[in-house]
Amino acid sequence: MSHLSNLQEHVDADFVPVAPRLYQVKLGMGYLELPQVEVPHGKLVNTLLNNRNVYILDCYLDVFVW
């Protein structure tokens, strides 16, 4: 528990975490399209992903590609 209390000391009281953004990669007419995928209730679940598509998850400081 001491690690958690130490972390809380370094986080500003008005800090609001940035919600991750999920994009689907699509081929357009000679370019890539990156429409944002709606994430219901802000909860990322694997059922949002189609195995045949490519996705980019932007977590502000980290980026993940499926």
N, CA, C and O atoms as CSV, one atom per row, in Angstrom:
chain,resi,resn,atom,element,x,y,z
A,1,MET,N,N,0.811,-1.200,0.000
A,1,MET,CA,C,0.000,0.000,0.000
A,1,MET,C,C,0.854,1.263,0.000
A,1,MET,O,O,0.402,2.315,-0.451
A,2,SER,N,N,2.073,1.170,0.498
A,2,SER,CA,C,2.915,2.363,0.573
A,2,SER,C,C,3.243,2.901,-0.809
A,2,SER,O,O,3.403,4.111,-0.972
A,3,HIS,N,N,3.350,2.011,-1.834
A,3,HIS,CA,C,3.625,2.475,-3.192
A,3,HIS,C,C,2.462,3.297,-3.722
A,3,HIS,O,O,2.678,4.297,-4.407
A,4,LEU,N,N,1.236,2.897,-3.421
A,4,LEU,CA,C,0.054,3.615,-3.883
A,4,LEU,C,C,-0.023,4.995,-3.258
A,4,LEU,O,O,-0.323,5.968,-3.950
A,5,SER,N,N,0.238,5.099,-1.983
A,5,SER,CA,C,0.189,6.403,-1.324
A,5,SER,C,C,1.301,7.303,-1.861
A,5,SER,O,O,1.106,8.511,-1.991
A,6,ASN,N,N,2.457,6.732,-2.174
A,6,ASN,CA,C,3.555,7.492,-2.748
A,6,ASN,C,C,3.175,8.034,-4.122
A,6,ASN,O,O,3.500,9.175,-4.451
A,7,LEU,N,N,2.490,7.225,-4.922
A,7,LEU,CA,C,2.039,7.647,-6.245
A,7,LEU,C,C,1.025,8.778,-6.136
A,7,LEU,O,O,1.095,9.744,-6.896
A,8,GLN,N,N,0.099,8.675,-5.216
A,8,GLN,CA,C,-0.930,9.690,-5.049
A,8,GLN,C,C,-0.332,11.041,-4.665
A,8,GLN,O,O,-0.923,12.077,-4.968
A,9,GLU,N,N,0.811,11.051,-4.013
A,9,GLU,CA,C,1.457,12.306,-3.652
A,9,GLU,C,C,1.933,13.070,-4.874
A,9,GLU,O,O,2.049,14.294,-4.830
A,10,HIS,N,N,2.212,12.368,-5.966
A,10,HIS,CA,C,2.776,12.992,-7.158
A,10,HIS,C,C,1.732,13.308,-8.228
A,10,HIS,O,O,2.075,13.858,-9.274
A,11,VAL,N,N,0.494,12.979,-7.990
A,11,VAL,CA,C,-0.574,13.246,-8.958
A,11,VAL,C,C,-1.357,14.469,-8.491
A,11,VAL,O,O,-1.827,14.529,-7.354
A,12,ASP,N,N,-1.489,15.454,-9.402
A,12,ASP,CA,C,-2.244,16.655,-9.059
A,12,ASP,C,C,-3.691,16.313,-8.726
A,12,ASP,O,O,-4.262,15.380,-9.292
A,13,ALA,N,N,-4.271,17.059,-7.822
A,13,ALA,CA,C,-5.655,16.819,-7.397
A,13,ALA,C,C,-6.642,17.023,-8.542
A,13,ALA,O,O,-7.706,16.405,-8.546
A,14,ASP,N,N,-6.314,17.878,-9.517
A,14,ASP,CA,C,-7.225,18.158,-10.631
A,14,ASP,C,C,-6.913,17.318,-11.872
A,14,ASP,O,O,-7.425,17.610,-12.953
A,15,PHE,N,N,-6.076,16.274,-11.731
A,15,PHE,CA,C,-5.717,15.415,-12.860
A,15,PHE,C,C,-6.924,14.620,-13.351
A,15,PHE,O,O,-7.639,14.002,-12.563
A,16,VAL,N,N,-7.139,14.647,-14.665
A,16,VAL,CA,C,-8.198,13.856,-15.294
A,16,VAL,C,C,-7.524,12.988,-16.355
A,16,VAL,O,O,-6.922,13.529,-17.282
A,17,PRO,N,N,-7.605,11.663,-16.250
A,17,PRO,CA,C,-6.950,10.806,-17.241
A,17,PRO,C,C,-7.578,10.975,-18.622
A,17,PRO,O,O,-8.783,11.191,-18.750
A,18,VAL,N,N,-6.746,10.874,-19.641
A,18,VAL,CA,C,-7.213,10.992,-21.024
A,18,VAL,C,C,-7.789,9.650,-21.453
A,18,VAL,O,O,-7.163,8.608,-21.259
A,19,ALA,N,N,-8.974,9.678,-22.033
A,19,ALA,CA,C,-9.604,8.438,-22.496
A,19,ALA,C,C,-8.868,7.935,-23.737
A,19,ALA,O,O,-8.567,8.724,-24.633
A,20,PRO,N,N,-8.572,6.635,-23.802
A,20,PRO,CA,C,-7.917,6.095,-24.991
A,20,PRO,C,C,-8.825,6.199,-26.213
A,20,PRO,O,O,-10.050,6.168,-26.091
A,21,ARG,N,N,-8.221,6.323,-27.380
A,21,ARG,CA,C,-8.976,6.403,-28.633
A,21,ARG,C,C,-8.617,5.209,-29.502
A,21,ARG,O,O,-7.443,4.881,-29.676
A,22,LEU,N,N,-9.640,4.569,-30.040
A,22,LEU,CA,C,-9.469,3.396,-30.887
A,22,LEU,C,C,-9.790,3.778,-32.323
A,22,LEU,O,O,-10.851,4.335,-32.603
A,23,TYR,N,N,-8.861,3.476,-33.239
A,23,TYR,CA,C,-9.048,3.775,-34.661
A,23,TYR,C,C,-8.978,2.489,-35.458
A,23,TYR,O,O,-8.201,1.591,-35.138
A,24,GLN,N,N,-9.791,2.404,-36.496
A,24,GLN,CA,C,-9.721,1.280,-37.430
A,24,GLN,C,C,-8.970,1.761,-38.663
A,24,GLN,O,O,-9.265,2.834,-39.190
A,25,VAL,N,N,-8.008,0.982,-39.122
A,25,VAL,CA,C,-7.232,1.343,-40.302
A,25,VAL,C,C,-7.938,0.768,-41.524
A,25,VAL,O,O,-8.189,-0.434,-41.599
A,26,LYS,N,N,-8.261,1.648,-42.490
A,26,LYS,CA,C,-8.933,1.223,-43.719
A,26,LYS,C,C,-8.185,1.772,-44.915
A,26,LYS,O,O,-7.527,2.808,-44.825
A,27,LEU,N,N,-8.286,1.072,-46.041
A,27,LEU,CA,C,-7.714,1.564,-47.284
A,27,LEU,C,C,-8.752,2.397,-48.013
A,27,LEU,O,O,-9.869,1.940,-48.261
A,28,GLY,N,N,-8.377,3.618,-48.354
A,28,GLY,CA,C,-9.255,4.477,-49.140
A,28,GLY,C,C,-8.787,4.457,-50.583
A,28,GLY,O,O,-8.090,3.535,-51.004
A,29,MET,N,N,-9.168,5.466,-51.332
A,29,MET,CA,C,-8.755,5.587,-52.734
A,29,MET,C,C,-7.350,6.190,-52.776
A,29,MET,O,O,-7.193,7.392,-52.986
A,30,GLY,N,N,-6.327,5.347,-52.576
A,30,GLY,CA,C,-4.947,5.791,-52.623
A,30,GLY,C,C,-4.423,6.347,-51.313
A,30,GLY,O,O,-3.348,6.948,-51.292
A,31,TYR,N,N,-5.143,6.167,-50.231
A,31,TYR,CA,C,-4.694,6.677,-48.932
A,31,TYR,C,C,-5.303,5.822,-47.821
A,31,TYR,O,O,-6.206,5.021,-48.062
A,32,LEU,N,N,-4.802,6.002,-46.617
A,32,LEU,CA,C,-5.345,5.292,-45.461
A,32,LEU,C,C,-6.417,6.139,-44.783
A,32,LEU,O,O,-6.278,7.357,-44.672
A,33,GLU,N,N,-7.454,5.505,-44.344
A,33,GLU,CA,C,-8.497,6.163,-43.552
A,33,GLU,C,C,-8.371,5.649,-42.120
A,33,GLU,O,O,-8.100,4.469,-41.899
A,34,LEU,N,N,-8.567,6.533,-41.158
A,34,LEU,CA,C,-8.488,6.152,-39.746
A,34,LEU,C,C,-9.741,6.607,-39.007
A,34,LEU,O,O,-9.670,7.507,-38.171
A,35,PRO,N,N,-10.882,5.999,-39.302
A,35,PRO,CA,C,-12.087,6.389,-38.554
A,35,PRO,C,C,-11.986,5.941,-37.103
A,35,PRO,O,O,-11.510,4.847,-36.800
A,36,GLN,N,N,-12.444,6.808,-36.224
A,36,GLN,CA,C,-12.431,6.472,-34.799
A,36,GLN,C,C,-13.579,5.521,-34.499
A,36,GLN,O,O,-14.707,5.738,-34.942
A,37,VAL,N,N,-13.290,4.468,-33.745
A,37,VAL,CA,C,-14.290,3.474,-33.367
A,37,VAL,C,C,-14.950,3.939,-32.072
A,37,VAL,O,O,-14.272,4.288,-31.105
A,38,GLU,N,N,-16.264,3.937,-32.068
A,38,GLU,CA,C,-16.979,4.327,-30.851
A,38,GLU,C,C,-16.809,3.248,-29.789
A,38,GLU,O,O,-17.003,2.061,-30.052
A,39,VAL,N,N,-16.448,3.676,-28.604
A,39,VAL,CA,C,-16.245,2.754,-27.485
A,39,VAL,C,C,-17.391,2.991,-26.495
A,39,VAL,O,O,-17.378,3.976,-25.757
A,40,PRO,N,N,-18.378,2.091,-26.478
A,40,PRO,CA,C,-19.540,2.281,-25.603
A,40,PRO,C,C,-19.149,2.374,-24.127
A,40,PRO,O,O,-18.420,1.525,-23.613
A,41,HIS,N,N,-19.628,3.387,-23.472
A,41,HIS,CA,C,-19.404,3.606,-22.035
A,41,HIS,C,C,-17.920,3.733,-21.683
A,41,HIS,O,O,-17.544,3.573,-20.522
A,42,GLY,N,N,-17.073,4.020,-22.686
A,42,GLY,CA,C,-15.646,4.182,-22.439
A,42,GLY,C,C,-14.938,2.909,-22.028
A,42,GLY,O,O,-13.833,2.964,-21.488
A,43,LYS,N,N,-15.561,1.750,-22.277
A,43,LYS,CA,C,-14.980,0.471,-21.862
A,43,LYS,C,C,-14.490,-0.291,-23.101
A,43,LYS,O,O,-15.281,-0.668,-23.965
A,44,LEU,N,N,-13.176,-0.508,-23.169
A,44,LEU,CA,C,-12.594,-1.246,-24.285
A,44,LEU,C,C,-12.751,-2.744,-24.041
A,44,LEU,O,O,-12.322,-3.264,-23.011
A,45,VAL,N,N,-13.365,-3.422,-24.994
A,45,VAL,CA,C,-13.538,-4.877,-24.902
A,45,VAL,C,C,-13.128,-5.499,-26.231
A,45,VAL,O,O,-13.219,-4.854,-27.276
A,46,ASN,N,N,-12.677,-6.748,-26.194
A,46,ASN,CA,C,-12.173,-7.393,-27.399
A,46,ASN,C,C,-13.245,-7.615,-28.460
A,46,ASN,O,O,-12.912,-7.831,-29.625
A,47,THR,N,N,-14.509,-7.567,-28.091
A,47,THR,CA,C,-15.568,-7.758,-29.086
A,47,THR,C,C,-15.676,-6.568,-30.036
A,47,THR,O,O,-16.364,-6.662,-31.053
A,48,LEU,N,N,-15.014,-5.448,-29.729
A,48,LEU,CA,C,-14.987,-4.305,-30.643
A,48,LEU,C,C,-14.059,-4.549,-31.829
A,48,LEU,O,O,-14.143,-3.858,-32.844
A,49,LEU,N,N,-13.172,-5.539,-31.695
A,49,LEU,CA,C,-12.158,-5.791,-32.719
A,49,LEU,C,C,-12.576,-6.923,-33.637
A,49,LEU,O,O,-13.024,-7.977,-33.185
A,50,ASN,N,N,-12.423,-6.687,-34.944
A,50,ASN,CA,C,-12.676,-7.704,-35.955
A,50,ASN,C,C,-11.322,-8.294,-36.338
A,50,ASN,O,O,-10.386,-7.540,-36.606
A,51,ASN,N,N,-11.193,-9.606,-36.369
A,51,ASN,CA,C,-9.912,-10.268,-36.665
A,51,ASN,C,C,-9.353,-9.913,-38.033
A,51,ASN,O,O,-8.148,-10.042,-38.252
A,52,ARG,N,N,-10.188,-9.473,-38.953
A,52,ARG,CA,C,-9.733,-9.174,-40.318
A,52,ARG,C,C,-9.303,-7.718,-40.494
A,52,ARG,O,O,-8.863,-7.332,-41.577
A,53,ASN,N,N,-9.424,-6.927,-39.466
A,53,ASN,CA,C,-9.092,-5.510,-39.568
A,53,ASN,C,C,-7.842,-5.184,-38.753
A,53,ASN,O,O,-7.397,-5.974,-37.922
A,54,VAL,N,N,-7.290,-4.003,-39.012
A,54,VAL,CA,C,-6.150,-3.494,-38.257
A,54,VAL,C,C,-6.646,-2.321,-37.427
A,54,VAL,O,O,-7.438,-1.509,-37.905
A,55,TYR,N,N,-6.183,-2.228,-36.181
A,55,TYR,CA,C,-6.619,-1.166,-35.274
A,55,TYR,C,C,-5.421,-0.488,-34.638
A,55,TYR,O,O,-4.363,-1.094,-34.468
A,56,ILE,N,N,-5.602,0.771,-34.291
A,56,ILE,CA,C,-4.621,1.536,-33.536
A,56,ILE,C,C,-5.311,2.028,-32.273
A,56,ILE,O,O,-6.369,2.654,-32.334
A,57,LEU,N,N,-4.702,1.740,-31.132
A,57,LEU,CA,C,-5.215,2.217,-29.855
A,57,LEU,C,C,-4.265,3.290,-29.350
A,57,LEU,O,O,-3.114,3.003,-29.021
A,58,ASP,N,N,-4.744,4.522,-29.288
A,58,ASP,CA,C,-3.950,5.661,-28.839
A,58,ASP,C,C,-4.269,5.910,-27.371
A,58,ASP,O,O,-5.366,6.350,-27.028
A,59,CYS,N,N,-3.301,5.625,-26.512
A,59,CYS,CA,C,-3.469,5.812,-25.063
A,59,CYS,C,C,-2.714,7.045,-24.574
A,59,CYS,O,O,-2.314,7.111,-23.412
A,60,TYR,N,N,-2.521,8.009,-25.451
A,60,TYR,CA,C,-1.868,9.281,-25.175
A,60,TYR,C,C,-0.356,9.125,-25.064
A,60,TYR,O,O,0.374,9.730,-25.850
A,61,LEU,N,N,0.131,8.345,-24.126
A,61,LEU,CA,C,1.577,8.151,-23.992
A,61,LEU,C,C,2.061,6.876,-24.682
A,61,LEU,O,O,3.248,6.742,-24.980
A,62,ASP,N,N,1.160,5.959,-24.931
A,62,ASP,CA,C,1.473,4.701,-25.599
A,62,ASP,C,C,0.543,4.508,-26.780
A,62,ASP,O,O,-0.594,4.979,-26.779
A,63,VAL,N,N,1.055,3.791,-27.811
A,63,VAL,CA,C,0.234,3.461,-28.968
A,63,VAL,C,C,0.367,1.955,-29.192
A,63,VAL,O,O,1.471,1.411,-29.180
A,64,PHE,N,N,-0.769,1.289,-29.396
A,64,PHE,CA,C,-0.778,-0.158,-29.636
A,64,PHE,C,C,-1.427,-0.420,-30.985
A,64,PHE,O,O,-2.379,0.259,-31.371
A,65,VAL,N,N,-0.899,-1.423,-31.707
A,65,VAL,CA,C,-1.424,-1.776,-33.031
A,65,VAL,C,C,-1.832,-3.235,-33.022
A,65,VAL,O,O,-1.088,-4.099,-32.559
A,66,TRP,N,N,-3.020,-3.499,-33.537
A,66,TRP,CA,C,-3.507,-4.881,-33.703
A,66,TRP,C,C,-3.609,-5.161,-35.173
A,66,TRP,O,O,-3.997,-6.261,-35.567
